[in-house]
Amino acid sequence: MQFDRNFLSNETLIELYKKLLFPRMIEEKMLLLLRQGKISKWFSGIGQEAISVGATYALQPDEWIMPLHRNLGVFTGRNMPLHKLFQQWQGAEDGYSKGRERSFHFGSKEHFICGMISHLGPQLAIADGVSLAYKLKKQQKVSLAFTGEGGTSEGDFHEALNVAAVWDLPVIFIIENNGYGLSTPVSEQYRCKNLVDKAIGFGIEGVQIDGNNILSVYETIKGIREYCIQNQKPYLVECMTFRMRGHEEASGIKYVPKEMFEQWIEKDPIKNFERFLMEEGILTNPAVADIRNEIKQHIEQEIKQPLTPEGKIYNGSAGGNQINQRELKDIYAKRSTENKNIGSKYTESSGINIASQPDRKFEFPPSGDRGPLRFIDAIKEGLQQSMLQYPNLILMGQDIAEYGGAFKITEGFVNEFGKERVRNTPLCESAIVGAALGLSLEGFKTVMEMQFADFVTVGFNQIINNLAKIHYRWDQNADVVIRMPTGAGVGAGPFHSQSNEAWFAHTPGLKVVYPSTSHDAKGLLMAAINDPNPVMYFEHKALYRSITGVVPEEYYEVEIGKARQVRTGHDVSIITYGMGVIWATEYADAHPEISIDILDLRTLLPLDYKAIRTSVNNTGKVLMLHEDTLTGGIGGEVAAWIVQNCFEFLDAPVMRCASLDTPVPFNIELEKSFLAKSRLEEMIQKLINY
Ligand SMILES: Cc1ncc(C[n+]2csc(CCOP(=O)(O)OP(=O)(O)O)c2C)c(N)n1
């Protein structure tokens, strides 16, 4: 192995040596503890340390890194206190994830390390968002994301690199090519000669280097960092290395030919660098022994604190109920008090200055000077006012810029707010949701327009596993709103008509809102944007231009989590939301002989149980109505809650009126009989006559 010290001082070389040795020695200790049953799982990076250590050393400490499961050197490279890392790995309360996450699935805002999720690939697009934030703030910074060669087969790899290329983002993507993905050799993973060749396909630069040579890694990444900043471009680096242990400690290494180990042990990053430093006279045998001894002492000292005699994993002294209260509380980020009174006037609230922001020239008509607004215009106005309110609010979506979006909601926005803040995206929902999360890491807010709610399936993983869980996992919020043009009734067939709100209402950490009036459309959108948590905002396409309503001109919010009593009655309650509110109201208008109580849930997660209870109490007969299909819909959840909590008010079984359990058909007649509305009369009569 050839080392080129360039202009590095002896002190720097020794520091690098110590940084390289440190994770190795921690790992050796961890393997021991694993055998003693004091930790439960370990993913080893032995043999690959030069990559994490060299790359981290080449970055500034406040530049975000997105590490994976073999990157201990990133965590130690950022000088995270070792005792706290041990606490983390033990699942202790004082660890970085309060015992909620295992191994390396945690991050730390303080150290600019973004915690991975098991799915690997999604890390990459988060780096895009962080670098976009740097770019918008005109900061001279890069972000850096790791992937294994196995992870390059995921669509997320393609999407993230493509977005970085198209948006000219300063991101360093590092592939750690260690020969195997779990047990799959590279010959069964990809067909190209070198993974770095993929850079050409994305129109970006790339280089392949020896990942076991600490100086190559450090010097290369340092140079690439300069390149990325100066040219505002991404870069792909393929680091050739080898995994000296199993995928994780329990899985063994039988599938790896012995010769491979013999070959790669010769290329061990630490042994080789040590030999080089000795040959150069920079280190001596006694000096190496001293360094090892010093690190050993440090590890023993730090480990004492978390490892209790019984190897206790969690301090349950608080008691189950109290623990659960705390666990539930940490699902959502708290809204800061500072922006609670937002709306009294338009203020610069973020402190983030986006250069070249065009002059603001939105003019709202003077109070009382306008008629009712269409649903679509209310959404538009909510977005406009939020853009004025938050200079750090970015809109992203397919065709939302000059074209104005599939439904023209953002028409004219580019002229008013500029292309930096109103961003057309390539066709890649997953990477854009990931990028939105990256923006959030750097203090931005994002509203992403899903062109149709149906397309969320290809961004699902990022929403369910990254956005929703991140605050609970390591205290990082995802300040992202996803607009979901949803619903049927317009003859658009199975892939442009679905109601998929229930998928998200089942996911702790998300909020799900679904307005049914112009007033609520604007107010809930403002509230969603003010909320620091990920909010799924459902907007029914068939309501866009079919309903109007009085909408205050000023900035206001409709509180998330509060239902709306549409009308009060004593015969039967219809509990519903979205299009269901329109159907229920039409029905009630047409049947003045029945006294109907209508509750518009407005928020599906979290539900307003108090309002539900009141409505049940008003009538004793409840019909749950929604456009979504029957099985597994929100109606089932609400019905179960009512039966369990309001049984004494009931005079009949809770009934559900929902759409047919089929995909949404295209033919208008088929669609009509699919929709819940076609069974509303029948269900109400059934309930009344019970
Ligand atoms: C989406 C997804 N599929 C499968 C897995 C299971 N899994 C965990 S690690 C791994 C192999 C990853 O290989 P590579 O990216 O080369 O990284 P390495 O572990 O070799 O460092 C697999 C298949 C996973 N975590 N996520």
The ligand as an SDF file (V2000), in Angstrom:
LIG
                    3D

 26 27  0  0  0  0  0  0  0  0999 V2000
  -34.7470   -2.1120    1.9190 C   0  0  0  0  0  0  0  0  0  0  0  0
  -33.9350   -3.1420    2.6310 C   0  0  0  0  0  0  0  0  0  0  0  0
  -33.8500   -4.3860    2.1300 N   0  0  0  0  0  0  0  0  0  0  0  0
  -33.1060   -5.3250    2.7680 C   0  0  0  0  0  0  0  0  0  0  0  0
  -32.4250   -5.0290    3.8970 C   0  0  0  0  0  0  0  0  0  0  0  0
  -31.6070   -6.0970    4.6480 C   0  0  0  0  0  0  0  0  0  0  0  0
  -30.1930   -5.7660    4.5670 N   0  0  0  0  0  0  0  0  0  0  0  0
  -29.5610   -5.1080    5.5340 C   0  0  0  0  0  0  0  0  0  0  0  0
  -27.9880   -4.7500    5.1520 S   0  0  0  0  0  0  0  0  0  0  0  0
  -28.1150   -5.5440    3.6820 C   0  0  0  0  0  0  0  0  0  0  0  0
  -26.9420   -5.5980    2.7650 C   0  0  0  0  0  0  0  0  0  0  0  0
  -26.4290   -4.2350    2.4770 C   0  0  0  0  0  0  0  0  0  0  0  0
  -25.3350   -4.3430    1.6420 O   0  0  0  0  0  0  0  0  0  0  0  0
  -24.4360   -3.1060    1.3260 P   0  0  0  0  0  0  0  0  0  0  0  0
  -25.2490   -1.9670    0.9050 O   0  0  0  0  0  0  0  0  0  0  0  0
  -23.3930   -3.5600    0.3620 O   0  0  0  0  0  0  0  0  0  0  0  0
  -23.7800   -2.7030    2.7150 O   0  0  0  0  0  0  0  0  0  0  0  0
  -22.8780   -3.5730    3.6800 P   0  0  0  0  0  0  0  0  0  0  0  0
  -23.7910   -4.1620    4.7080 O   0  0  0  0  0  0  0  0  0  0  0  0
  -22.1630   -4.5790    2.8860 O   0  0  0  0  0  0  0  0  0  0  0  0
  -21.9660   -2.6120    4.3110 O   0  0  0  0  0  0  0  0  0  0  0  0
  -29.3830   -6.0530    3.4970 C   0  0  0  0  0  0  0  0  0  0  0  0
  -29.8230   -6.8290    2.3250 C   0  0  0  0  0  0  0  0  0  0  0  0
  -32.5550   -3.7150    4.3990 C   0  0  0  0  0  0  0  0  0  0  0  0
  -31.9510   -3.3340    5.5040 N   0  0  0  0  0  0  0  0  0  0  0  0
  -33.2870   -2.8110    3.7460 N   0  0  0  0  0  0  0  0  0  0  0  0
  1  2  1  0
  2  3  1  0
  2 26  2  0
  3  4  2  0
  4  5  1  0
  5  6  1  0
  5 24  2  0
  6  7  1  0
  7  8  2  0
  7 22  1  0
  8  9  1  0
  9 10  1  0
 10 11  1  0
 10 22  2  0
 11 12  1  0
 12 13  1  0
 13 14  1  0
 14 15  2  0
 14 16  1  0
 14 17  1  0
 17 18  1  0
 18 19  2  0
 18 20  1  0
 18 21  1  0
 22 23  1  0
 24 25  1  0
 24 26  1  0
M  CHG  1   7   1
M  END
$$$$
